[in-house]
């Protein structure tokens, strides 16, 4: 996935998360831990093949990983992918805090 230096780099991840089914899948994996497509199918109202396709997209952008166990794949959240996404999003929070601090400084200067 790589470090998000720009919106273009984060775009595929944001596009992947733009689908509500993918968000449900990611949240199910986050809250319930690693599981198979069959278990995910109990929580998502789409077919198993559709879930597999959504997992493929989430895997391609680095948010989900899988390991083979016999004939099944077990999927889990890839924490490093989420950490990179969070780091990218945290910049917005940092910008908001900086703007607030600037506003407070200007307000205090105007009062003097």
N, C-alpha and C positions, 0 to 999 in steps of 0.2 A: 504494500500500500504506500509506503514512503511517507516522509514528513510533509504535512500540508503547508506549502509555501504560498499558495494562492487558492482562490476559489476554484480555479480549473482543476487543481489537484484534489480538492475535496469534493468536487462535483459528482463523481461516480458514487461515492459513499452516500452523499445526500440524495442522489437519484434513487439509490437502492432503498434507502429508508423512507422515500416518498410513498412507497406502496404500503397500505395499511396491513396487508397480509404479512409482509416481511417484518413489519414492526411487531406484530403479534408473535410471529415465530421467534424473533430475537428476544422479546420479553419472556416468552415461555422458556426458552433456553436459559435466560438469565435467572429467572426465579426458580425454575424446576431442575436445573442442572442438565448435564449431558443426557441425550436421549435419541432414539431412533425416529425415522420418519413416521412409523406406525404410532408412536406415542404422541408425536406432534399432531398427527391427524385427529387425535381425540380433542385437541384444543382449537383447531383451525378448520373452519367449514369449507375446505376445498379438498380435492382429491389428493391421494398420495403422490401421483406424478407431478401435480402442480406444486406441492410442497417441495418435492425434490428440485424442481426448477427454481423456486424461490431460494432454496438453500444454495444452489449453484451460484446465483447472483450474489448472495451474501458472502459466500466463500471467495468469489472473484474479487471483491473489494476488501477482503481481509477481516470481516467481522465475525465469521464463523469458520471453524475448522472441523474436520472429521477424522475418525480413525476406523479402520475396518475391523470388525469382530465377526469372524466367520463370513456369513453371507450378508450381514447387516453393516451399515455404517452408523456410527454413533457421533452425533453432532454436538458441538459445544461452542459457547461464545469464545472468541479469540480476544483475550483481554488486551493484548498489545494493540489490536485494531481499534478497540474502544478507547484506549488511552490516547492514541493519536487523534481520534475524532474529538475527544474531550479537550485535548491541548489546543486544537484548532478553534473550537468553540469558546474556550476560556479567553482567547484574545478579545472576543467581543465584550466579555465581562470586564476585562482589564481596561478596554477603551471606555466603557461606561463609567467605571470608577475614576479614571483619569479625568473625564469630562465633568463628573460631579465635583472632584477636588478642585478643578479650575473654577467652577461656578462658585464654590464656597469661598475660594480666595478672592475672586472678583467682588463678591457680595461684601466680604469683610472690608476690602479696600474702599468700597463705595460708602460704607458706614463711617469710615474715619474722616 
